[in-house]
Amino acid sequence: MKEQSPHTGLPTRALTLWQPWAWLVANGHKDIENRPTGFSFKSFRGEFWIHAGLQHATDLRARELCAKMGITIPLLTGPDHFGAIIGRATITAIIPPCGESCAHPWHFPAQWGFKVSEARPVKPVRCRGFQGFWGVPAEALAELAANEAHNA
């Protein structure tokens, strides 16, 4: 399932992630995005927008992993970091759940691993997010297209 706008060639789907996970994926630090075993979009491949949800992850797993890898997470505050599309990336493969110990540091046990490549931050565009992959509203897509054209 690949979904791109026939008018702009830009992705039409987004995935909402809590911070700091959204920042890590958008900036190319985290190349596996984990989803629970019941997640219903396991056939998705292709480009998508990274949406930073309104919530901040409450567990310390991101900070602990980043400390081990030498990644410094910036202070993420304000509207540019929450409730906005902040990045663009491509899902190239789906990795089945692993056992107690996964070979890749970003792949968590008992989770589907979405292999992410070509991740990059974009100028934040505010919009409401949803669970799973969701269709980006036309107004947000127009703003994203204008931003992409400006940066081309």
Residue pairs with C-beta under 8 A, 6 or more apart in sequence:
1 41
1 43
1 44
1 45
1 46
2 45
2 46
2 47
3 11
3 12
3 13
3 46
4 10
4 11
4 12
4 46
4 47
5 11
5 12
5 141
5 145
8 141
8 145
8 148
10 47
10 141
10 144
10 145
10 148
11 46
11 47
11 48
11 49
11 88
11 136
12 135
12 136
12 141
13 44
13 48
13 49
13 133
13 134
13 135
13 136
14 48
14 49
14 50
14 51
14 85
14 129
14 133
14 134
14 135
14 136
15 33
15 48
15 49
15 50
15 51
15 132
15 133
15 134
16 22
16 51
16 52
16 53
16 129
16 130
16 131
16 134
17 25
17 33
17 50
17 51
17 52
17 53
18 52
18 53
18 55
18 56
18 57
19 52
19 53
19 55
19 56
19 57
19 76
19 81
19 82
20 56
20 57
20 62
20 63
20 66
20 73
20 76
21 30
21 33
21 57
21 62
22 50
22 51
22 52
22 53
22 86
22 87
23 52
23 73
23 74
23 76
23 81
23 86
24 30
24 62
24 66
24 71
24 73
25 31
25 33
25 50
25 87
25 89
25 116
25 119
26 50
26 52
26 86
26 87
26 88
26 89
26 119
26 120
26 121
26 122
27 87
27 119
27 120
27 121
28 119
28 120
29 66
29 69
29 71
30 106
30 116
31 106
31 115
31 116
31 117
31 119
32 95
32 104
32 106
32 107
32 113
32 114
32 115
32 116
33 91
33 113
33 114
33 116
34 106
34 107
34 108
34 111
34 112
34 113
34 114
35 41
35 42
35 111
35 112
35 114
36 111
36 112
37 97
37 110
37 111
37 112
39 112
39 132
40 132
41 132
41 133
42 94
42 112
44 91
44 94
44 114
44 133
45 91
45 92
45 93
45 94
46 90
46 91
47 88
47 89
47 90
47 118
48 88
48 89
48 90
48 91
48 133
49 85
49 87
49 88
49 122
49 136
49 144
50 85
50 86
50 87
50 88
50 89
50 119
51 84
51 85
51 86
51 127
51 129
52 81
52 82
52 83
52 84
52 85
52 86
52 124
52 129
53 82
53 83
53 129
54 82
54 83
54 129
55 82
56 76
56 82
62 73
63 73
65 105
65 106
66 72
66 73
68 105
69 105
76 82
79 124
79 126
80 86
80 124
81 124
83 126
83 127
83 128
83 129
84 124
84 125
84 126
84 127
85 122
85 124
85 125
85 127
85 136
85 140
85 144
86 121
86 122
86 124
87 119
87 120
87 121
87 122
88 118
88 119
88 120
88 122
89 116
89 117
89 118
89 119
89 120
90 116
90 117
90 118
90 119
91 114
91 115
91 116
92 115
92 116
92 117
93 114
93 115
94 112
94 113
94 114
94 115
95 104
95 107
95 112
95 113
95 114
95 115
96 112
96 113
97 109
97 110
97 111
97 112
97 113
98 107
98 109
98 110
98 113
99 109
100 109
101 109
102 108
102 109
102 113
104 113
106 113
107 113
122 144
122 147
122 148
123 147
123 151
125 140
125 143
125 144
125 147
126 140
127 136
127 137
127 139
127 140
128 137
136 144
